[in-house]
């Protein structure tokens, strides 16, 4: 299947299993990454580096044959009809790599993958440090997102769960921060990219200039990365 889809090796193909399993799980109410993976595949043999090769379940393979998806039809577009953008594709590959790390316990893998979506241990750790959205002042956590400062895909496993590598932000502020339209100096001064539409800031009630309060030394380290590599120039 991997070869038919044009992938060089099974490591790339494993991420396809994960995405397919996730979509099925969301429709059927399953939760937990291992339950998700078991929907469409199972762990097979390990390669020389100890990474697990996931194999398609026979009933899923039969279903594909029933749908008459022969090898010539199994393309990237067929498997991934929603057309993921580059960033999501990178994160999908990182997620697959985490699943293939034999030294990580299942609970650790679960925590790391939940952190990608701002959930689980990462969210708990962020909430111990940040009590509100620094820009809007909203403190109702059910309305806030736990957003990584240094992107999840670029972080180490420790950084992915580090509460200092996150902010609680209102959804629209999270979007601006996550996409590099805004960032923050250590002093708390909000930095606005030249590419940020000022009419959008006005419509969303984001005042400029704005100081959101001093950050800790640990947060400042991650913010330095954000300013250097994420903030649009």
C-alpha positions as CSV (number, residue, x, y, z in Angstrom):
1,X,0.0,0.0,0.0
2,X,2.8,2.4,0.9
3,X,4.5,1.8,-2.4
4,X,1.3,2.1,-4.4
5,X,0.6,5.5,-2.7
6,X,4.1,6.7,-3.7
7,X,5.7,6.8,-0.3
8,X,9.3,6.0,0.1
9,X,9.0,3.9,3.3
10,X,6.5,2.7,5.9
11,X,7.4,5.5,8.3
12,X,5.6,8.0,6.1
13,X,2.8,5.5,5.6
14,X,2.2,5.1,9.3
15,X,1.1,8.7,9.5
16,X,-1.6,7.9,7.0
17,X,-2.9,5.1,9.3
18,X,-3.0,7.6,12.1
19,X,-5.0,10.2,10.2
20,X,-7.4,7.6,8.9
21,X,-7.9,6.1,12.3
22,X,-8.4,9.5,13.8
23,X,-11.2,10.4,11.4
24,X,-13.0,7.1,12.0
25,X,-12.6,7.5,15.8
26,X,-14.1,11.0,15.7
27,X,-17.2,9.6,13.9
28,X,-17.6,6.6,16.3
29,X,-16.7,8.2,19.6
30,X,-13.5,6.4,20.3
31,X,-10.8,8.2,22.3
32,X,-7.1,7.4,23.0
33,X,-4.4,7.1,20.4
34,X,-4.0,3.3,20.8
35,X,-7.7,2.7,20.3
36,X,-7.5,5.0,17.3
37,X,-4.6,3.1,15.8
38,X,-6.2,-0.3,16.4
39,X,-9.2,0.8,14.3
40,X,-7.3,0.6,11.0
41,X,-4.1,-1.2,11.8
42,X,-1.9,-3.1,14.3
43,X,1.7,-3.1,15.3
44,X,3.7,-5.4,13.1
45,X,7.5,-6.0,13.0
46,X,10.2,-3.6,14.2
47,X,12.9,-2.4,11.8
48,X,16.6,-2.3,12.6
49,X,16.2,1.0,14.5
50,X,13.4,-0.6,16.7
51,X,10.6,1.5,15.0
52,X,7.3,-0.3,14.7
53,X,5.8,-1.0,11.3
54,X,2.0,-0.7,11.5
55,X,0.1,-3.0,9.2
56,X,-3.4,-2.5,7.7
57,X,-6.0,-4.7,9.3
58,X,-7.3,-7.4,7.0
59,X,-10.9,-6.3,7.4
60,X,-10.0,-2.8,6.4
61,X,-8.0,-4.1,3.4
62,X,-11.1,-6.2,2.4
63,X,-13.2,-3.0,2.6
64,X,-10.8,-1.2,0.4
65,X,-10.9,-4.0,-2.2
66,X,-14.7,-4.0,-1.9
67,X,-14.6,-0.3,-2.8
68,X,-12.4,-1.3,-5.8
69,X,-9.6,1.0,-4.8
70,X,-6.9,-0.8,-6.8
71,X,-3.2,0.1,-6.5
72,X,-3.4,2.6,-9.4
73,X,-6.2,4.5,-7.6
74,X,-4.5,4.6,-4.2
75,X,-2.9,8.1,-4.5
76,X,-2.1,10.8,-1.9
77,X,-5.4,12.5,-2.9
78,X,-7.4,9.4,-2.5
79,X,-6.1,8.6,1.0
80,X,-6.1,12.2,2.1
81,X,-9.0,13.9,0.3
82,X,-9.1,16.9,2.6
83,X,-5.7,18.0,1.3
84,X,-3.6,18.8,4.5
85,X,-1.4,21.8,4.3
86,X,2.4,21.6,4.7
87,X,2.4,22.4,8.4
88,X,-0.2,19.8,9.3
89,X,1.6,17.3,7.2
90,X,4.8,18.0,9.2
91,X,2.9,17.6,12.5
92,X,1.4,14.3,11.2
93,X,4.8,13.0,10.5
94,X,6.1,14.0,13.9
95,X,3.1,12.3,15.5
96,X,3.8,9.1,13.6
97,X,7.5,9.3,14.7
98,X,6.3,9.6,18.4
99,X,4.2,6.4,17.9
100,X,7.2,4.6,16.5
101,X,9.5,5.4,19.5
102,X,9.8,2.0,21.3
103,X,11.2,3.5,24.5
104,X,8.2,5.7,25.2
105,X,5.5,4.3,27.4
106,X,1.9,4.3,26.0
107,X,0.8,7.0,28.5
108,X,3.7,9.2,27.5
109,X,2.8,8.9,23.8
110,X,-0.8,9.8,24.7
111,X,0.4,12.9,26.6
112,X,2.7,14.1,23.8
113,X,0.0,13.7,21.1
114,X,-2.7,15.3,23.2
115,X,-0.3,18.2,23.6
116,X,-0.4,18.8,19.9
117,X,-4.0,19.8,20.3
118,X,-3.4,21.8,23.5
119,X,-5.0,19.1,25.7
120,X,-4.0,16.7,28.5
121,X,-0.9,17.2,30.7
122,X,0.3,20.2,28.6
123,X,-2.9,22.1,29.2
124,X,-2.8,21.3,32.9
125,X,0.8,22.5,33.1
126,X,0.1,25.7,31.2
127,X,-2.9,26.5,33.5
128,X,-0.6,26.3,36.6
129,X,1.3,29.3,35.2
130,X,-1.2,31.2,33.1
131,X,-4.5,32.2,34.6
132,X,-6.2,34.1,31.8
133,X,-5.7,35.3,28.2
134,X,-3.2,38.0,28.5
135,X,-4.6,40.0,25.6
136,X,-8.4,39.8,26.2
137,X,-8.4,39.3,30.0
138,X,-10.8,36.3,29.7
139,X,-10.2,33.9,32.6
140,X,-12.9,31.2,31.8
141,X,-10.6,28.4,30.9
142,X,-13.4,26.6,28.9
143,X,-13.2,29.4,26.4
144,X,-9.4,29.5,26.1
145,X,-6.9,27.4,24.2
146,X,-3.5,26.2,25.5
147,X,-1.2,27.3,22.7
148,X,2.5,26.3,22.3
149,X,4.9,29.2,22.2
150,X,7.6,27.2,20.5
151,X,5.6,25.1,17.9
152,X,4.8,21.5,19.0
153,X,6.5,20.1,15.9
154,X,9.7,21.9,16.6
155,X,9.9,21.1,20.3
156,X,11.5,18.3,22.1
157,X,9.3,15.8,24.0
158,X,10.1,17.7,27.3
159,X,9.3,21.0,25.7
160,X,6.0,19.7,24.3
161,X,4.7,19.2,27.9
162,X,6.4,22.2,29.5
163,X,3.9,24.6,30.9
164,X,6.3,27.5,30.3
165,X,6.1,26.7,26.6
166,X,2.4,27.7,26.5
167,X,-0.1,30.5,26.9
168,X,-3.8,30.4,27.5
169,X,-5.3,32.4,24.7
170,X,-8.8,33.3,23.4
171,X,-9.3,31.5,20.0
172,X,-8.8,34.6,17.8
173,X,-5.7,35.6,19.7
174,X,-4.4,32.0,19.5
175,X,-4.8,32.2,15.7
176,X,-2.9,35.5,15.5
177,X,-0.1,34.1,17.8
178,X,0.1,30.6,16.3
179,X,0.3,32.0,12.7
180,X,3.0,34.6,13.6
181,X,0.9,37.7,13.2
182,X,1.7,38.7,16.8
183,X,4.3,37.9,19.4
184,X,5.6,39.2,22.7
185,X,8.7,40.6,24.2
186,X,10.0,39.4,27.6
187,X,8.7,42.7,29.1
188,X,5.2,41.8,27.9
189,X,5.0,44.3,25.0
190,X,2.9,42.9,22.2
191,X,4.7,42.8,18.8
192,X,2.6,43.1,15.7
193,X,3.9,41.8,12.3
194,X,3.8,44.2,9.4
195,X,1.7,41.6,7.6
196,X,-1.1,41.8,10.2
197,X,-4.2,43.5,8.9
198,X,-4.9,46.4,11.2
199,X,-8.6,46.4,10.4
200,X,-8.8,42.8,11.7
201,X,-7.1,43.9,15.0
202,X,-9.6,46.8,15.3
203,X,-12.6,44.5,14.5
204,X,-11.4,42.0,17.2
205,X,-10.8,44.8,19.7
206,X,-7.1,44.3,20.0
207,X,-5.5,47.5,21.1
208,X,-2.1,48.6,19.9
209,X,0.3,49.4,21.7
210,X,-0.4,46.8,24.4
211,X,1.6,45.4,27.3
212,X,0.4,42.1,28.6
213,X,2.7,41.8,31.6
214,X,6.2,40.4,32.3
215,X,7.0,36.9,31.3
216,X,9.2,34.5,33.4
217,X,12.7,33.6,32.3
218,X,11.6,30.2,31.2
219,X,8.8,31.7,29.1
220,X,11.2,34.3,27.7
221,X,13.4,31.5,26.2
222,X,10.4,30.1,24.2
223,X,9.3,33.6,23.2
224,X,12.7,34.3,21.8
225,X,12.3,31.3,19.5
226,X,8.8,32.5,18.6
227,X,10.0,36.0,17.7
228,X,12.9,34.6,15.6
229,X,11.2,31.8,13.7
230,X,7.4,32.2,13.9
231,X,6.7,36.0,13.9
232,X,6.2,37.3,10.4
233,X,8.7,40.0,9.5
